[in-house]
Amino acid sequence: MFEAQLRDNRWLIGLAQRFDRGPAEALLGRPLRSIPDTIEETGRSLVEHGLL
């Protein structure tokens, strides 16, 4: 609440926000990956590259 750069966004706290992924999928020409799949694939990649 005291960070000057965040102060103007106080009204967003606690609000549920919904986003339409349709435009992004249309732009990319394919569906977006699910969040759980993305997290799993990221973890696997980090292990395979020796970063974890």
Biopython code that builds the backbone (N, CA, C, O; Angstrom):
import numpy as np
from Bio.PDB.StructureBuilder import StructureBuilder

atoms = [
    (1, "MET", "N", (0.817, -1.202, 0.000)),
    (1, "MET", "CA", (0.000, 0.000, 0.000)),
    (1, "MET", "C", (0.860, 1.265, 0.000)),
    (1, "MET", "O", (0.376, 2.347, -0.333)),
    (2, "PHE", "N", (2.124, 1.129, 0.370)),
    (2, "PHE", "CA", (2.962, 2.316, 0.458)),
    (2, "PHE", "C", (3.890, 2.484, -0.736)),
    (2, "PHE", "O", (4.545, 3.518, -0.868)),
    (3, "GLU", "N", (3.953, 1.491, -1.600)),
    (3, "GLU", "CA", (4.796, 1.572, -2.787)),
    (3, "GLU", "C", (4.157, 2.546, -3.768)),
    (3, "GLU", "O", (3.027, 2.324, -4.204)),
    (4, "ALA", "N", (4.849, 3.606, -4.118)),
    (4, "ALA", "CA", (4.287, 4.660, -4.963)),
    (4, "ALA", "C", (3.811, 4.135, -6.319)),
    (4, "ALA", "O", (2.779, 4.578, -6.823)),
    (5, "GLN", "N", (4.550, 3.200, -6.910)),
    (5, "GLN", "CA", (4.188, 2.688, -8.227)),
    (5, "GLN", "C", (2.921, 1.835, -8.185)),
    (5, "GLN", "O", (2.249, 1.685, -9.205)),
    (6, "LEU", "N", (2.591, 1.283, -7.042)),
    (6, "LEU", "CA", (1.422, 0.410, -6.920)),
    (6, "LEU", "C", (0.202, 1.126, -6.357)),
    (6, "LEU", "O", (-0.910, 0.603, -6.436)),
    (7, "ARG", "N", (0.387, 2.279, -5.806)),
    (7, "ARG", "CA", (-0.678, 2.982, -5.100)),
    (7, "ARG", "C", (-1.923, 3.189, -5.962)),
    (7, "ARG", "O", (-3.041, 3.064, -5.461)),
    (8, "ASP", "N", (-1.753, 3.501, -7.241)),
    (8, "ASP", "CA", (-2.896, 3.759, -8.107)),
    (8, "ASP", "C", (-3.708, 2.508, -8.417)),
    (8, "ASP", "O", (-4.823, 2.611, -8.928)),
    (9, "ASN", "N", (-3.179, 1.350, -8.122)),
    (9, "ASN", "CA", (-3.873, 0.090, -8.413)),
    (9, "ASN", "C", (-4.548, -0.507, -7.185)),
    (9, "ASN", "O", (-4.975, -1.661, -7.219)),
    (10, "ARG", "N", (-4.651, 0.251, -6.109)),
    (10, "ARG", "CA", (-5.255, -0.267, -4.872)),
    (10, "ARG", "C", (-6.663, -0.785, -5.092)),
    (10, "ARG", "O", (-7.071, -1.765, -4.468)),
    (11, "TRP", "N", (-7.402, -0.142, -5.967)),
    (11, "TRP", "CA", (-8.798, -0.511, -6.183)),
    (11, "TRP", "C", (-8.925, -1.910, -6.803)),
    (11, "TRP", "O", (-10.003, -2.501, -6.768)),
    (12, "LEU", "N", (-7.842, -2.438, -7.364)),
    (12, "LEU", "CA", (-7.877, -3.773, -7.966)),
    (12, "LEU", "C", (-7.768, -4.901, -6.941)),
    (12, "LEU", "O", (-8.080, -6.052, -7.249)),
    (13, "ILE", "N", (-7.331, -4.580, -5.734)),
    (13, "ILE", "CA", (-7.135, -5.602, -4.712)),
    (13, "ILE", "C", (-8.473, -6.256, -4.383)),
    (13, "ILE", "O", (-9.450, -5.575, -4.069)),
    (14, "GLY", "N", (-8.504, -7.559, -4.459)),
    (14, "GLY", "CA", (-9.705, -8.315, -4.123)),
    (14, "GLY", "C", (-10.692, -8.497, -5.262)),
    (14, "GLY", "O", (-11.673, -9.224, -5.109)),
    (15, "LEU", "N", (-10.459, -7.859, -6.398)),
    (15, "LEU", "CA", (-11.364, -8.004, -7.533)),
    (15, "LEU", "C", (-10.986, -9.226, -8.354)),
    (15, "LEU", "O", (-9.811, -9.440, -8.652)),
    (16, "ALA", "N", (-11.969, -10.018, -8.715)),
    (16, "ALA", "CA", (-11.724, -11.138, -9.616)),
    (16, "ALA", "C", (-11.663, -10.598, -11.035)),
    (16, "ALA", "O", (-12.540, -9.845, -11.458)),
    (17, "GLN", "N", (-10.644, -10.978, -11.758)),
    (17, "GLN", "CA", (-10.491, -10.510, -13.132)),
    (17, "GLN", "C", (-10.575, -11.709, -14.067)),
    (17, "GLN", "O", (-10.038, -12.779, -13.778)),
    (18, "ARG", "N", (-11.242, -11.519, -15.166)),
    (18, "ARG", "CA", (-11.362, -12.565, -16.174)),
    (18, "ARG", "C", (-10.764, -12.045, -17.475)),
    (18, "ARG", "O", (-10.917, -10.879, -17.838)),
    (19, "PHE", "N", (-10.095, -12.933, -18.146)),
    (19, "PHE", "CA", (-9.457, -12.570, -19.398)),
    (19, "PHE", "C", (-9.907, -13.529, -20.490)),
    (19, "PHE", "O", (-10.105, -14.717, -20.234)),
    (20, "ASP", "N", (-10.065, -13.024, -21.688)),
    (20, "ASP", "CA", (-10.449, -13.828, -22.832)),
    (20, "ASP", "C", (-9.188, -14.238, -23.578)),
    (20, "ASP", "O", (-8.480, -13.388, -24.118)),
    (21, "ARG", "N", (-8.909, -15.523, -23.611)),
    (21, "ARG", "CA", (-7.701, -15.987, -24.279)),
    (21, "ARG", "C", (-7.899, -16.195, -25.773)),
    (21, "ARG", "O", (-6.953, -16.534, -26.486)),
    (22, "GLY", "N", (-9.113, -15.996, -26.246)),
    (22, "GLY", "CA", (-9.428, -16.173, -27.657)),
    (22, "GLY", "C", (-8.555, -15.364, -28.598)),
    (22, "GLY", "O", (-8.024, -15.920, -29.559)),
    (23, "PRO", "N", (-8.384, -14.050, -28.353)),
    (23, "PRO", "CA", (-7.530, -13.263, -29.252)),
    (23, "PRO", "C", (-6.081, -13.764, -29.294)),
    (23, "PRO", "O", (-5.461, -13.764, -30.358)),
    (24, "ALA", "N", (-5.541, -14.184, -28.161)),
    (24, "ALA", "CA", (-4.163, -14.692, -28.132)),
    (24, "ALA", "C", (-4.063, -15.992, -28.913)),
    (24, "ALA", "O", (-3.109, -16.200, -29.663)),
    (25, "GLU", "N", (-5.052, -16.871, -28.737)),
    (25, "GLU", "CA", (-5.040, -18.131, -29.464)),
    (25, "GLU", "C", (-5.195, -17.898, -30.965)),
    (25, "GLU", "O", (-4.571, -18.595, -31.765)),
    (26, "ALA", "N", (-6.011, -16.938, -31.349)),
    (26, "ALA", "CA", (-6.175, -16.624, -32.770)),
    (26, "ALA", "C", (-4.876, -16.074, -33.348)),
    (26, "ALA", "O", (-4.494, -16.429, -34.463)),
    (27, "LEU", "N", (-4.201, -15.215, -32.603)),
    (27, "LEU", "CA", (-2.945, -14.636, -33.062)),
    (27, "LEU", "C", (-1.873, -15.709, -33.230)),
    (27, "LEU", "O", (-1.129, -15.704, -34.211)),
    (28, "LEU", "N", (-1.798, -16.633, -32.264)),
    (28, "LEU", "CA", (-0.784, -17.692, -32.313)),
    (28, "LEU", "C", (-1.166, -18.839, -33.240)),
    (28, "LEU", "O", (-0.308, -19.600, -33.686)),
    (29, "GLY", "N", (-2.454, -18.953, -33.522)),
    (29, "GLY", "CA", (-2.916, -20.021, -34.392)),
    (29, "GLY", "C", (-2.996, -21.373, -33.721)),
    (29, "GLY", "O", (-3.003, -22.403, -34.396)),
    (30, "ARG", "N", (-3.055, -21.385, -32.404)),
    (30, "ARG", "CA", (-3.168, -22.636, -31.657)),
    (30, "ARG", "C", (-3.676, -22.337, -30.250)),
    (30, "ARG", "O", (-3.582, -21.201, -29.785)),
    (31, "PRO", "N", (-4.212, -23.345, -29.574)),
    (31, "PRO", "CA", (-4.697, -23.114, -28.213)),
    (31, "PRO", "C", (-3.539, -22.928, -27.227)),
    (31, "PRO", "O", (-2.441, -23.443, -27.437)),
    (32, "LEU", "N", (-3.801, -22.193, -26.161)),
    (32, "LEU", "CA", (-2.800, -22.005, -25.117)),
    (32, "LEU", "C", (-2.734, -23.259, -24.250)),
    (32, "LEU", "O", (-3.712, -23.998, -24.148)),
    (33, "ARG", "N", (-1.592, -23.495, -23.632)),
    (33, "ARG", "CA", (-1.424, -24.625, -22.733)),
    (33, "ARG", "C", (-2.098, -24.305, -21.396)),
    (33, "ARG", "O", (-2.241, -23.143, -21.017)),
    (34, "SER", "N", (-2.503, -25.356, -20.700)),
    (34, "SER", "CA", (-3.094, -25.147, -19.381)),
    (34, "SER", "C", (-1.995, -24.765, -18.391)),
    (34, "SER", "O", (-0.824, -25.077, -18.609)),
    (35, "ILE", "N", (-2.366, -24.100, -17.319)),
    (35, "ILE", "CA", (-1.380, -23.683, -16.310)),
    (35, "ILE", "C", (-0.691, -24.887, -15.672)),
    (35, "ILE", "O", (0.536, -24.891, -15.573)),
    (36, "PRO", "N", (-1.436, -25.918, -15.232)),
    (36, "PRO", "CA", (-0.748, -27.080, -14.649)),
    (36, "PRO", "C", (0.241, -27.740, -15.625)),
    (36, "PRO", "O", (1.341, -28.122, -15.222)),
    (37, "ASP", "N", (-0.140, -27.875, -16.896)),
    (37, "ASP", "CA", (0.773, -28.463, -17.877)),
    (37, "ASP", "C", (2.011, -27.593, -18.065)),
    (37, "ASP", "O", (3.122, -28.110, -18.184)),
    (38, "THR", "N", (1.828, -26.288, -18.090)),
    (38, "THR", "CA", (2.947, -25.369, -18.274)),
    (38, "THR", "C", (3.921, -25.459, -17.099)),
    (38, "THR", "O", (5.136, -25.469, -17.298)),
    (39, "ILE", "N", (3.392, -25.525, -15.884)),
    (39, "ILE", "CA", (4.250, -25.632, -14.697)),
    (39, "ILE", "C", (5.030, -26.937, -14.723)),
    (39, "ILE", "O", (6.230, -26.955, -14.450)),
    (40, "GLU", "N", (4.351, -28.024, -15.051)),
    (40, "GLU", "CA", (5.013, -29.330, -15.110)),
    (40, "GLU", "C", (6.118, -29.352, -16.172)),
    (40, "GLU", "O", (7.219, -29.839, -15.915)),
    (41, "GLU", "N", (5.825, -28.830, -17.353)),
    (41, "GLU", "CA", (6.808, -28.813, -18.434)),
    (41, "GLU", "C", (7.992, -27.906, -18.105)),
    (41, "GLU", "O", (9.130, -28.219, -18.455)),
    (42, "THR", "N", (7.728, -26.793, -17.438)),
    (42, "THR", "CA", (8.815, -25.895, -17.033)),
    (42, "THR", "C", (9.732, -26.581, -16.038)),
    (42, "THR", "O", (10.954, -26.504, -16.159)),
    (43, "GLY", "N", (9.142, -27.258, -15.043)),
    (43, "GLY", "CA", (9.943, -27.990, -14.052)),
    (43, "GLY", "C", (10.786, -29.070, -14.700)),
    (43, "GLY", "O", (11.965, -29.223, -14.378)),
    (44, "ARG", "N", (10.188, -29.816, -15.610)),
    (44, "ARG", "CA", (10.909, -30.875, -16.313)),
    (44, "ARG", "C", (12.076, -30.287, -17.112)),
    (44, "ARG", "O", (13.172, -30.848, -17.116)),
    (45, "SER", "N", (11.843, -29.173, -17.780)),
    (45, "SER", "CA", (12.892, -28.538, -18.560)),
    (45, "SER", "C", (14.039, -28.044, -17.679)),
    (45, "SER", "O", (15.208, -28.185, -18.038)),
    (46, "LEU", "N", (13.699, -27.466, -16.526)),
    (46, "LEU", "CA", (14.739, -26.995, -15.609)),
    (46, "LEU", "C", (15.611, -28.127, -15.120)),
    (46, "LEU", "O", (16.828, -27.980, -15.008)),
    (47, "VAL", "N", (14.977, -29.282, -14.822)),
    (47, "VAL", "CA", (15.744, -30.457, -14.378)),
    (47, "VAL", "C", (16.618, -30.975, -15.518)),
    (47, "VAL", "O", (17.794, -31.269, -15.303)),
    (48, "GLU", "N", (16.061, -31.092, -16.729)),
    (48, "GLU", "CA", (16.816, -31.599, -17.872)),
    (48, "GLU", "C", (18.011, -30.721, -18.214)),
    (48, "GLU", "O", (19.022, -31.222, -18.707)),
    (49, "HIS", "N", (17.912, -29.438, -17.963)),
    (49, "HIS", "CA", (19.021, -28.527, -18.253)),
    (49, "HIS", "C", (19.945, -28.322, -17.060)),
    (49, "HIS", "O", (20.838, -27.476, -17.103)),
    (50, "GLY", "N", (19.733, -29.096, -15.993)),
    (50, "GLY", "CA", (20.599, -29.035, -14.818)),
    (50, "GLY", "C", (20.488, -27.760, -14.021)),
    (50, "GLY", "O", (21.422, -27.382, -13.314)),
    (51, "LEU", "N", (19.357, -27.092, -14.126)),
    (51, "LEU", "CA", (19.183, -25.834, -13.397)),
    (51, "LEU", "C", (18.541, -26.040, -12.033)),
    (51, "LEU", "O", (18.491, -25.121, -11.216)),
    (52, "LEU", "N", (18.051, -27.251, -11.793)),
    (52, "LEU", "CA", (17.492, -27.601, -10.474)),
    (52, "LEU", "C", (18.136, -28.859, -9.974)),
    (52, "LEU", "O", (17.810, -29.328, -8.884)),
]
sb = StructureBuilder()
sb.init_structure("model")
sb.init_model(0)
sb.init_chain("A")
sb.init_seg("    ")
for serial, (resi, resn, name, xyz) in enumerate(atoms, 1):
    if name == "N":
        sb.init_residue(resn, " ", resi, " ")
    sb.init_atom(name, np.array(xyz, "f"), 0.0, 1.0, " ", f" {name:<3s}", serial, name[0])
structure = sb.get_structure()
